[in-house]
Amino acid sequence: MRVLPLLLVAILGGSAITACGAAGPKRVLSQPPSPAQTGSALPLTPVPQPVDLTKFDADPCGLLTKDQVAAVVADPPDAVTPRKSLTTASVGCAWNGGNSPLVSVLKPLTEPTTLEGLKNTSRRESGALDPWTETSLDGLPTAVFHEMPGPDNCDVAVAVTDADMLVFSFHGNGSTSTYWDKDRCGGVLKTAEFVIGNLRAG
């Protein structure tokens, strides 16, 4: 699964870095966001509480509110631009605010499309995605891994149905995260929690 590095290059390559002004806009959030609520690892199949992906397929960039973008991408979120991604390999959205990490959610359309399939790939078995940690999020099997090296990169895959997973990522070495500089994987998990919650809400 090499679509994530390609998405990173495409979007960061087109991002503009703005000059600092004397006084920037105020933050949207009055306090840092709480960590995502994770649970014990679950069997990867069957998915016990599958998620309806109709809303994701229709508008993946509409799955984070302004406050949620502030919580996981950049606060204030005024400069954050969502960009829909649709290729033969995946569909999804990425949010970037210039110097902030590239935050993305993708649904793979080519193998591996499931969390079990990702776990059984030669890349995972060879340690290329390490450290790999299994957990759960909102009753769904979840894995935290690293598609790209570097302390500022982290990925989370969530099994949302028996046939699909969603892959969430923070990418961008040297980028500045308002609330997750010391815990990039925590930021990815929070992104996943937001998106899954919004999908569940319909």
N, CA and C of each residue as an Amber inpcrd file, in Angstrom:
protein
   606
   0.8570000  -1.1980000   0.0000000   0.0000000   0.0000000   0.0000000
   0.8830000   1.2340000   0.0000000   1.1040000   1.8090000  -1.2090000
   2.0180000   2.9340000  -1.3500000   1.2990000   4.2210000  -1.7120000
  -0.0280000   4.2370000  -1.6410000  -0.7850000   5.4170000  -2.0490000
  -0.5670000   6.5900000  -1.1030000  -0.2900000   6.3450000   0.1840000
  -0.1550000   7.4300000   1.1520000   1.0410000   8.3250000   0.8740000
   2.2560000   7.7860000   0.6170000   3.3690000   8.6800000   0.2850000
   3.1110000   9.4940000  -0.9750000   2.4370000   8.9080000  -1.9890000
   2.1450000   9.6440000  -3.2090000   1.1920000  10.7980000  -2.9280000
   0.1930000  10.5590000  -2.0870000  -0.7460000  11.6260000  -1.7240000
  -0.0190000  12.7350000  -0.9910000   0.9100000  12.3760000  -0.1100000
   1.6690000  13.3650000   0.6440000   2.4500000  14.2680000  -0.2900000
   3.1580000  13.6880000  -1.2580000   3.9590000  14.4740000  -2.1880000
   3.0830000  15.3920000  -3.0200000   1.9530000  14.8740000  -3.4870000
   1.0740000  15.6540000  -4.3540000   0.5140000  16.8710000  -3.6410000
   0.0970000  16.6960000  -2.4050000  -0.5770000  17.7980000  -1.7090000
   0.4100000  18.7640000  -1.0880000   1.4430000  18.2430000  -0.4250000
   2.4190000  19.1490000   0.1710000   3.1620000  19.9190000  -0.8940000
   3.3450000  19.2980000  -2.0730000   4.0360000  19.9770000  -3.1570000
   3.2840000  21.1930000  -3.6460000   1.9600000  21.1880000  -3.4680000
   1.1560000  22.3030000  -3.9270000   0.7620000  23.2640000  -2.8370000
   1.2320000  23.0250000  -1.6240000   0.8390000  23.8750000  -0.5000000
   1.6600000  25.1450000  -0.4760000   1.0270000  26.2290000  -0.1370000
   1.7340000  27.5030000  -0.0230000   2.0490000  27.7670000   1.4310000
   3.2650000  28.2230000   1.6950000   3.6700000  28.5820000   3.0490000
   3.5160000  30.0860000   3.1920000   2.6550000  30.4860000   4.0840000
   2.3570000  31.9090000   4.2240000   3.2840000  32.5610000   5.2300000
   3.5260000  33.8210000   5.0320000   4.3790000  34.5660000   5.9550000
   3.6330000  34.8500000   7.2440000   4.3810000  34.9600000   8.3330000
   3.7720000  35.2230000   9.6320000   3.4160000  36.6990000   9.7340000
   2.2150000  36.9540000  10.2000000   1.8050000  38.3360000  10.4150000
   2.1030000  38.7590000  11.8310000   1.8170000  40.0010000  12.1030000
   2.0980000  40.5200000  13.4410000   1.1750000  39.9050000  14.4750000
  -0.0830000  39.6930000  14.0990000  -1.0380000  39.1180000  15.0360000
  -1.9850000  38.2060000  14.2680000  -1.8800000  36.9080000  14.5270000
  -2.7130000  35.9430000  13.8180000  -4.0770000  35.8170000  14.4680000
  -4.9750000  35.1120000  13.7930000  -6.3230000  34.9070000  14.3510000
  -6.2720000  34.0550000  15.6110000  -7.2980000  34.2130000  16.4330000
  -7.3570000  33.4810000  17.6930000  -7.7180000  32.0210000  17.4560000
  -7.3130000  31.1700000  18.3800000  -7.6470000  29.7610000  18.2920000
  -9.1430000  29.5490000  18.4810000  -9.6600000  28.5120000  17.8390000
 -11.0750000  28.1790000  17.9390000 -11.3710000  27.4570000  19.2510000
 -10.4660000  26.5620000  19.6560000 -10.6970000  25.7540000  20.8500000
 -10.1890000  26.4600000  22.0970000 -10.9560000  26.3810000  23.1620000
 -10.5550000  27.0160000  24.4150000  -9.5800000  26.1630000  25.2050000
  -9.4960000  24.8720000  24.8770000  -8.5580000  23.9690000  25.5390000
  -8.1950000  22.8400000  24.5850000  -7.0840000  22.1430000  24.8220000
  -6.6830000  21.0560000  23.9310000  -7.7370000  19.9510000  23.8940000
  -7.8610000  19.2680000  22.7670000  -8.8380000  18.1740000  22.6690000
  -8.4420000  17.0010000  23.5590000  -9.4300000  16.2520000  24.0290000
  -9.1560000  15.0690000  24.8440000  -8.6590000  13.9380000  23.9580000
  -7.8750000  13.0070000  24.5030000  -7.4070000  11.8670000  23.7100000
  -8.5700000  10.9970000  23.2390000  -8.3560000  10.2750000  22.1590000
  -9.3660000   9.3300000  21.6730000  -9.5450000   8.2060000  22.6860000
 -10.7600000   7.6800000  22.7790000 -11.0610000   6.5950000  23.7010000
 -10.8640000   5.2550000  22.9810000  -9.7540000   4.6020000  23.2670000
  -9.4580000   3.3160000  22.6450000  -9.7450000   2.1820000  23.6170000
  -9.8670000   0.9580000  23.0730000 -10.1500000  -0.2030000  23.9000000
  -9.2060000  -1.3410000  23.5880000  -9.5260000  -2.5050000  24.1060000
  -8.6950000  -3.6870000  23.8890000  -8.7550000  -4.1120000  22.4290000
  -7.6990000  -4.8010000  21.9900000  -7.6620000  -5.3140000  20.6220000
  -8.8070000  -6.2930000  20.3960000  -9.3500000  -6.2860000  19.1800000
 -10.4600000  -7.1490000  18.8060000 -10.0490000  -8.0340000  17.6380000
 -10.7050000  -9.1820000  17.4410000 -10.4790000  -9.9560000  16.2170000
 -10.7580000  -9.0770000  15.0020000  -9.9530000  -9.2320000  13.9610000
 -10.0840000  -8.3460000  12.8120000 -11.3350000  -8.6210000  11.9880000
 -11.8210000  -9.8340000  12.0520000 -13.0840000 -10.1990000  11.3980000
 -13.8210000 -11.1760000  12.2950000 -15.1700000 -11.1780000  12.2270000
 -16.0010000 -10.1930000  11.5250000 -16.0530000  -8.8760000  12.2920000
 -16.3660000  -7.8130000  11.5850000 -16.4870000  -6.4940000  12.2230000
 -17.7950000  -6.4620000  13.0030000 -17.7350000  -6.2630000  14.3310000
 -18.9380000  -6.4170000  15.1600000 -19.9840000  -5.3190000  14.9860000
 -19.5450000  -4.0970000  14.7090000 -20.4810000  -2.9700000  14.5800000
 -20.1430000  -2.1790000  13.3170000 -20.4400000  -2.7460000  12.1330000
 -20.0280000  -2.0950000  10.8770000 -20.6020000  -0.7010000  10.7210000
 -19.8850000   0.0910000   9.9490000 -20.2300000   1.5000000   9.7350000
 -20.8020000   1.6790000   8.3290000 -21.8780000   2.4400000   8.2160000
 -22.4490000   2.7830000   6.9150000 -21.5490000   3.8320000   6.2530000
 -20.9930000   3.5060000   5.0910000 -20.0410000   4.3900000   4.4180000
 -20.6770000   5.2680000   3.3470000 -21.9980000   5.3130000   3.2970000
 -22.6730000   6.1160000   2.2750000 -22.2300000   7.5790000   2.3330000
 -22.1710000   8.1350000   3.5220000 -21.7760000   9.5420000   3.6850000
 -20.3150000   9.7400000   3.2960000 -19.4670000   8.7710000   3.6190000
 -18.0530000   8.8700000   3.2370000 -17.9180000   8.8810000   1.7190000
 -18.5800000   7.9490000   1.0520000 -18.4700000   7.8550000  -0.4020000
 -18.9800000   9.1170000  -1.0900000 -19.9920000   9.7540000  -0.5030000
 -20.5740000  10.9410000  -1.1180000 -19.7170000  12.1890000  -0.8980000
 -19.1460000  12.3420000   0.2910000 -18.4270000  13.5870000   0.6100000
 -17.4030000  13.3420000   1.7170000 -16.2650000  12.7290000   1.3960000
 -15.2720000  12.4490000   2.4430000 -14.7110000  13.7130000   3.0910000
 -14.7120000  14.8270000   2.3690000 -14.1690000  16.0630000   2.9380000
 -15.1510000  16.7490000   3.8870000 -16.3830000  16.2570000   3.9480000
 -17.3650000  16.8440000   4.8500000 -17.4640000  16.1390000   6.1810000
 -16.4820000  15.2830000   6.4860000 -16.5670000  14.4430000   7.6830000
 -15.8470000  15.0100000   8.8940000 -15.3150000  16.2210000   8.7730000
 -14.7490000  16.9200000   9.9300000 -15.3890000  18.3060000  10.0110000
 -15.8990000  18.6660000  11.1820000 -16.4240000  20.0070000  11.3960000
 -15.2680000  20.9950000  11.5490000 -15.5770000  22.2780000  11.5750000
 -14.5450000  23.3000000  11.7500000 -13.7970000  23.0980000  13.0610000
 -14.5190000  22.8340000  14.1410000 -13.8640000  22.6210000  15.4290000
 -12.9950000  21.3680000  15.4050000 -13.4380000  20.3390000  14.6980000
 -12.6500000  19.1150000  14.6050000 -11.3910000  19.3110000  13.7640000
 -11.4960000  20.1050000  12.7150000 -10.3050000  20.4530000  11.9300000
  -9.3140000  21.2040000  12.8120000  -9.8190000  22.1060000  13.6360000
  -8.9420000  22.8270000  14.5660000  -8.2770000  21.8710000  15.5360000
  -8.9990000  20.8470000  15.9650000  -8.4800000  19.9070000  16.9640000
  -7.3850000  19.0140000  16.4150000  -7.4550000  18.6620000  15.1300000
  -6.4930000  17.6640000  14.6270000  -5.5850000  18.1600000  13.5010000
  -5.9450000  19.2700000  12.8490000  -5.0970000  19.7580000  11.7480000
  -4.3450000  21.0110000  12.1810000  -5.0670000  22.1060000  12.3930000
  -4.4270000  23.3590000  12.7970000  -5.4610000  24.2580000  13.4460000
  -5.0520000  24.9240000  14.5160000  -5.9190000  25.8590000  15.2260000
  -5.1940000  27.1950000  15.3360000  -5.7340000  28.2500000  14.7060000
  -7.0250000  28.3430000  14.0180000  -6.9990000  27.6180000  12.6740000
  -8.1840000  27.1580000  12.1950000  -8.2390000  26.3500000  10.9850000
  -8.4650000  27.1360000   9.7000000  -8.3630000  28.4730000   9.7750000
  -8.7320000  29.3120000   8.6290000  -7.9450000  28.9720000   7.3590000
  -6.6770000  28.5940000   7.5040000  -5.8410000  28.3400000   6.3300000
  -5.8840000  26.8850000   5.8660000  -6.6460000  26.0590000   6.5620000
  -6.6940000  24.6370000   6.2200000  -7.5710000  24.4250000   4.9930000
  -7.0410000  23.6810000   4.0320000  -7.7590000  23.4030000   2.7920000
  -8.0080000  21.9080000   2.6560000  -9.2730000  21.4750000   2.5810000
  -9.5510000  20.0680000   2.3120000  -9.4890000  19.7970000   0.8140000
  -8.9070000  18.6600000   0.4590000  -8.8120000  18.2900000  -0.9510000
  -9.2540000  16.8430000  -1.1170000 -10.2660000  16.6480000  -1.9510000
 -10.7330000  15.3020000  -2.2050000  -9.7340000  14.5640000  -3.0760000
  -9.5210000  13.2980000  -2.7560000  -8.6270000  12.4500000  -3.5260000
  -9.4120000  11.2830000  -4.0990000  -9.3480000  11.1010000  -5.4090000
 -10.0100000   9.9810000  -6.0590000  -9.0860000   9.4260000  -7.1260000
  -8.5800000   8.2330000  -6.8780000  -7.7080000   7.5510000  -7.8220000
  -8.2130000   6.1210000  -7.9910000  -7.5370000   5.3610000  -8.8250000
  -7.9060000   3.9560000  -8.9610000  -7.5620000   3.1750000  -7.7060000
  -6.6840000   3.7360000  -6.8690000  -6.2350000   3.0280000  -5.6660000
  -7.0320000   3.3620000  -4.4230000  -7.6160000   4.5810000  -4.3590000
  -8.2980000   4.9830000  -3.1270000  -9.1940000   6.1800000  -3.3710000
 -10.1020000   6.3960000  -2.4160000 -10.9220000   7.6040000  -2.3870000
 -10.8600000   8.1700000  -0.9790000 -10.8460000   9.4830000  -0.8550000
 -10.7690000  10.0640000   0.4840000 -10.5700000  11.5590000   0.4390000
 -10.0080000  12.0950000   1.5180000  -9.7910000  13.5360000   1.6350000
  -8.5310000  13.7910000   2.4500000  -7.8790000  14.9030000   2.1530000
  -6.7130000  15.3370000   2.9230000  -6.8850000  16.8020000   3.2970000
  -6.4650000  17.1280000   4.5160000  -6.5350000  18.4950000   5.0320000
  -5.1130000  18.9750000   5.3020000  -4.7820000  20.1800000   4.8280000
  -3.4440000  20.7110000   5.0480000  -3.5320000  22.2220000   5.1960000
  -2.7360000  22.7510000   6.1160000  -2.7510000  24.1850000   6.3490000
  -1.4000000  24.8340000   6.1730000  -0.6300000  24.4120000   5.1690000
   0.6860000  24.9940000   4.9420000   1.7480000  24.3140000   5.7640000
   2.0050000  24.8080000   6.9990000   3.0240000  24.2170000   7.8560000
   2.4980000  23.0970000   8.7440000   1.1800000  22.8630000   8.7240000
   0.6090000  21.8100000   9.5660000   0.8420000  20.4500000   8.9240000
   0.6870000  19.3590000   9.6900000   0.7920000  18.0320000   9.0880000
  -0.2950000  17.8420000   8.0310000  -0.0220000  16.9560000   7.0850000
  -1.0470000  16.5220000   6.1490000  -1.8800000  15.4690000   6.8620000
  -3.1440000  15.7690000   7.0940000  -4.0530000  14.8490000   7.7690000
  -4.9910000  14.2790000   6.7060000  -5.0760000  12.9610000   6.6150000
  -5.8740000  12.3750000   5.5450000  -6.6610000  11.1740000   6.0360000
  -7.7470000  10.8840000   5.3010000  -8.5060000   9.6560000   5.4900000
  -8.7650000   9.0830000   4.1030000  -8.4540000   7.8100000   3.9220000
  -8.6020000   7.1540000   2.6330000  -9.3280000   5.8250000   2.7940000
 -10.1210000   5.4790000   1.7970000 -10.6780000   4.1310000   1.6920000
 -10.0020000   3.4580000   0.5110000  -9.1450000   2.4610000   0.7670000
  -8.4750000   1.7830000  -0.3450000  -9.4780000   1.0850000  -1.2530000
  -9.2230000   1.1680000  -2.5650000 -10.0690000   0.5180000  -3.5570000
  -9.3860000  -0.6960000  -4.1800000  -8.0840000  -0.8450000  -3.9110000
  -7.3340000  -2.0080000  -4.3700000  -6.7430000  -2.7090000  -3.1600000
  -6.3640000  -3.9590000  -3.3140000  -5.8570000  -4.7330000  -2.1860000
  -4.5760000  -4.1300000  -1.6270000  -4.4590000  -4.1290000  -0.2810000
  -5.4260000  -4.6270000   0.6930000  -6.5130000  -3.5990000   0.9950000
  -7.7620000  -4.0430000   1.0170000  -8.8900000  -3.1620000   1.3270000
  -9.4240000  -3.3850000   2.7390000  -8.9110000  -4.4090000   3.4320000
  -9.3640000  -4.7140000   4.7930000  -8.1910000  -4.6820000   5.7460000
  -8.4890000  -4.5360000   7.0290000  -7.4420000  -4.5290000   8.0410000
  -6.7610000  -5.8890000   8.1180000  -7.5320000  -6.9500000   7.9850000
  -6.9380000  -8.2830000   7.9820000  -5.9940000  -8.4460000   6.7970000
  -6.4200000  -7.9350000   5.6310000  -5.5550000  -8.0080000   4.4590000
  -4.2790000  -7.2180000   4.6420000  -4.3680000  -6.0300000   5.2610000
  -3.1720000  -5.2220000   5.5190000  -2.2280000  -5.9470000   6.4610000
  -2.7860000  -6.5720000   7.4720000  -1.9460000  -7.2820000   8.4350000
  -1.1900000  -8.4280000   7.7810000  -1.7880000  -9.0330000   6.7700000
  -1.1830000 -10.2000000   6.1310000  -0.2880000  -9.8600000   4.9470000
  -0.0490000  -8.5670000   4.6860000   0.8300000  -8.1980000   3.5800000
   2.2850000  -8.4980000   3.9390000   3.1040000  -8.6740000   2.8980000
   4.5310000  -8.9420000   3.1190000   5.2100000  -7.7490000   3.7710000
   4.7350000  -6.5300000   3.4870000   5.3440000  -5.3450000   4.0990000
   5.1410000  -5.3610000   5.6070000   3.9430000  -5.6860000   6.0500000
   3.6970000  -5.7390000   7.4920000   4.4700000  -6.8800000   8.1180000
   4.4670000  -8.0460000   7.4710000   5.1380000  -9.2100000   8.0370000
   6.6520000  -9.0250000   8.0740000   7.1930000  -8.1920000   7.1770000
   8.6370000  -7.9420000   7.1660000   9.0530000  -6.8600000   8.1480000
   8.0690000  -6.2110000   8.7800000   8.3710000  -5.1540000   9.7440000
   8.4010000  -3.7650000   9.1430000   8.0340000  -3.6310000   7.8570000
   8.0970000  -2.3250000   7.1990000   7.0690000  -1.3350000   7.7410000
   6.0430000  -1.8270000   8.4300000   5.0210000  -0.9440000   8.9930000
   5.1620000  -0.8070000  10.5070000   6.2430000  -1.3210000  11.0630000
   6.4450000  -1.2650000  12.5130000   6.7780000   0.1470000  12.9770000
   6.4790000   0.4630000  14.2490000   5.7590000  -0.3890000  15.2050000
   4.2700000  -0.5150000  14.8520000   3.7660000  -1.7450000  14.9450000
   2.3770000  -2.0900000  14.6400000   1.6920000  -2.4500000  15.9500000
   0.6140000  -1.7590000  16.2830000  -0.1000000  -2.0070000  17.5320000
  -1.5820000  -2.1400000  17.2480000  -2.1930000  -3.2130000  17.7420000
  -3.6270000  -3.4030000  17.5400000  -4.4030000  -2.9460000  18.7670000
  -5.5180000  -2.2830000  18.5130000  -6.3710000  -1.7490000  19.5620000
  -7.8060000  -1.7600000  19.0230000  -8.6880000  -0.9780000  19.6070000
 -10.0420000  -0.8290000  19.0610000 -10.5000000   0.6030000  19.2730000
 -11.4040000   1.0390000  18.4050000 -11.9290000   2.3950000  18.4480000
 -13.4220000   2.3310000  18.1480000 -14.2280000   2.7780000  19.0820000
 -15.6840000   2.7580000  18.9140000 -16.1840000   1.3550000  18.5590000
 -15.6030000   0.3460000  19.1990000 -16.0220000  -1.0260000  18.9710000
 -15.5440000  -1.6260000  17.6720000 -14.5750000  -0.9850000  16.9960000
 -14.0710000  -1.4470000  15.7060000 -12.6050000  -1.8670000  15.8110000
 -12.2270000  -2.9740000  15.1760000 -10.8140000  -3.3770000  15.1600000
  -9.9540000  -2.2830000  14.5310000  -8.8350000  -1.9880000  15.1630000
  -7.9960000  -0.8540000  14.7580000  -6.5300000  -1.2190000  14.8850000
  -5.7060000  -0.6980000  13.9940000  -4.2550000  -0.8870000  14.0840000
  -3.5590000   0.4590000  13.9070000  -2.5640000   0.7020000  14.7440000
  -1.7050000   1.8790000  14.6260000  -0.3910000   1.4060000  14.0170000
   0.0600000   2.0690000  12.9460000   1.2780000   1.6180000  12.2690000
   1.9720000   2.8150000  11.6370000   3.0550000   2.5460000  10.8970000
   3.8440000   3.6300000  10.3020000   4.1560000   3.2900000   8.8550000
   3.4030000   3.8950000   7.9420000   3.6170000   3.7030000   6.5050000
   4.9080000   4.3680000   6.0510000   5.2430000   5.4930000   6.6840000
   6.4550000   6.2380000   6.3520000   7.2960000   6.4140000   7.6120000
   8.6190000   6.3780000   7.4880000   9.4720000   6.5570000   8.6680000
   9.4530000   7.9940000   9.1540000   9.9120000   8.1750000  10.3870000
  10.0060000   9.5270000  10.9410000   9.0620000   9.7210000  12.1050000
   9.4750000  10.4840000  13.1070000   8.6660000  10.6800000  14.3090000
   7.3980000  11.4830000  14.0860000   7.3100000  12.2080000  12.9750000
   6.1380000  13.0430000  12.7310000   5.0850000  12.3480000  11.8760000
   5.2960000  11.0780000  11.5420000   4.3720000  10.3390000  10.6910000
   3.7210000   9.2030000  11.4580000   2.4210000   9.0370000  11.2670000
   1.7200000   7.9310000  11.9100000   0.4480000   7.6360000  11.1240000
   0.0380000   6.3620000  11.1720000  -1.1350000   5.9150000  10.4330000
  -2.0090000   5.0320000  11.3260000  -3.3070000   5.0740000  11.0680000
  -4.2670000   4.2440000  11.7860000  -5.2260000   3.6420000  10.7680000
  -5.4070000   2.3340000  10.8120000  -6.3780000   1.6600000   9.9530000
  -7.4990000   1.1250000  10.8270000  -8.7340000   1.3900000  10.4130000
  -9.9120000   0.9580000  11.1700000 -10.7650000   0.0720000  10.2720000
 -11.0760000  -1.1280000  10.7530000 -11.9660000  -2.0230000  10.0150000
 -13.3920000  -1.5360000  10.2170000 -13.9910000  -0.9930000   9.1560000
 -15.3250000  -0.4040000   9.2890000 -16.4280000  -1.3400000   8.7960000
 -16.0890000  -2.2580000   7.9040000 -16.9950000  -3.3330000   7.4900000
 -16.1270000  -4.5710000   7.2580000 -16.7590000  -5.6840000   6.9520000
 -15.9800000  -6.8910000   6.6560000 -15.2130000  -6.7580000   5.3500000
 -15.5930000  -5.7890000   4.5040000 -14.9610000  -5.6360000   3.1960000
 -14.1210000  -4.3680000   3.0710000 -14.1810000  -3.4740000   4.0780000
 -13.5280000  -2.1660000   3.9430000 -12.8140000  -1.7520000   5.2170000
 -11.7460000  -0.9910000   5.0260000 -11.1030000  -0.2770000   6.1260000
 -10.9410000   1.1660000   5.7160000 -10.8250000   2.0440000   6.6960000
 -10.4480000   3.4240000   6.4640000  -9.0560000   3.6250000   7.0470000
  -8.2090000   4.3320000   6.2990000  -6.8340000   4.5730000   6.7270000
  -6.6620000   6.0650000   6.9950000  -6.2900000   6.3940000   8.2240000
  -6.1000000   7.7760000   8.6670000  -4.6020000   8.0190000   8.8420000
  -4.1470000   9.2240000   8.4850000  -2.7080000   9.4860000   8.5350000
  -2.3890000  10.9130000   8.9660000  -1.2740000  11.0490000   9.6790000
  -0.5800000  12.3130000   9.9140000   0.7620000  12.1570000   9.2140000
   1.0880000  13.0110000   8.2400000   2.3710000  12.9430000   7.5610000
   2.9790000  14.3310000   7.4540000   4.2960000  14.3880000   7.4140000
   4.9930000  15.6620000   7.2430000   6.0750000  15.8850000   8.2710000
   7.2760000  15.3470000   8.0340000   8.3800000  15.5470000   8.9650000
   8.7060000  17.0340000   9.0850000   8.8330000  17.4940000  10.3180000
   9.1430000  18.8990000  10.5570000   7.9350000  19.8040000  10.5830000
   6.7570000  19.2770000  10.3190000   5.5450000  20.0840000  10.3600000
   5.1640000  20.3620000  11.8170000   4.3750000  21.4030000  12.0090000
   3.9720000  21.8050000  13.3590000   2.5180000  21.4580000  13.5900000
   2.2520000  20.6690000  14.6140000   0.8820000  20.3180000  14.9810000
   0.5070000  21.0840000  16.2400000  -0.6290000  21.7860000  16.1940000
  -1.0300000  22.6380000  17.3160000  -1.1360000  21.8420000  18.6100000
  -1.7780000  20.6890000  18.5630000  -2.0590000  19.9410000  19.7900000
  -1.3840000  18.5700000  19.8680000  -0.7590000  18.1050000  18.7790000
  -0.2840000  16.7200000  18.7500000   1.1970000  16.5930000  18.4190000
   1.9830000  17.6440000  18.6680000   3.4060000  17.5750000  18.3430000
   4.1200000  16.4330000  19.0700000   3.7040000  16.1490000  20.2810000
   4.3740000  15.1070000  21.0620000   3.6640000  13.7620000  20.9900000
   2.5850000  13.6950000  20.2260000   1.8250000  12.4480000  20.1300000
   1.0830000  12.3970000  18.7980000   1.8320000  12.2200000  17.7100000
   1.2160000  12.2160000  16.3840000   0.1970000  11.0780000  16.2490000
   0.5140000   9.9090000  16.7950000  -0.4380000   8.7940000  16.7020000
  -1.7180000   9.1010000  17.4700000  -1.5970000   9.8500000  18.5690000
  -2.7890000  10.2830000  19.2870000  -3.6560000  11.1830000  18.4260000
  -3.0220000  12.0360000  17.6300000  -3.7640000  12.8970000  16.7320000
  -4.4820000  12.1230000  15.6410000  -3.8280000  11.0770000  15.1240000
  -4.4620000  10.2560000  14.0940000  -5.6580000   9.5100000  14.6800000
  -5.4880000   8.9610000  15.8680000  -6.6040000   8.2660000  16.5210000
  -7.7670000   9.2130000  16.7790000  -7.4570000  10.4600000  17.1540000
  -8.5260000  11.4310000  17.3880000  -9.2510000  11.7400000  16.0800000
  -8.5140000  11.8600000  14.9870000  -9.1300000  12.0690000  13.6810000
 -10.0790000  10.9260000  13.3470000  -9.6090000   9.6990000  13.5630000
 -10.4350000   8.5240000  13.2950000 -11.6850000   8.5230000  14.1660000
 -11.5380000   8.8820000  15.4300000 -12.6870000   8.9360000  16.3390000
 -13.7160000   9.9450000  15.8350000 -13.2580000  11.1150000  15.4080000
 -14.1760000  12.1240000  14.8790000 -14.9290000  11.6010000  13.6540000
 -14.1980000  11.0630000  12.6980000 -14.8080000  10.6280000  11.4400000
 -15.7750000   9.4780000  11.6640000 -15.3640000   8.4950000  12.4620000
 -16.2620000   7.3590000  12.7470000 -17.5190000   7.8440000  13.4560000
 -17.3460000   8.7520000  14.4090000 -18.5080000   9.2930000  15.1280000
 -19.4570000  10.0310000  14.1960000 -18.9010000  10.8150000  13.2560000
 -19.7510000  11.5410000  12.3190000 -20.4510000  10.5960000  11.3380000
 -19.7750000   9.5240000  10.9510000 -20.4150000   8.5350000  10.0790000
 -21.5320000   7.8070000  10.8180000 -21.3100000   7.4880000  12.0730000
 -22.3360000   6.8180000  12.8680000 -23.5580000   7.7300000  13.0530000
 -23.3010000   9.0290000  13.1590000 -24.3990000   9.9630000  13.3950000
 -25.2850000  10.1350000  12.1640000 -24.7560000   9.7300000  10.9900000
 -25.5340000   9.7980000   9.7590000 -25.5950000  11.1770000   9.1530000
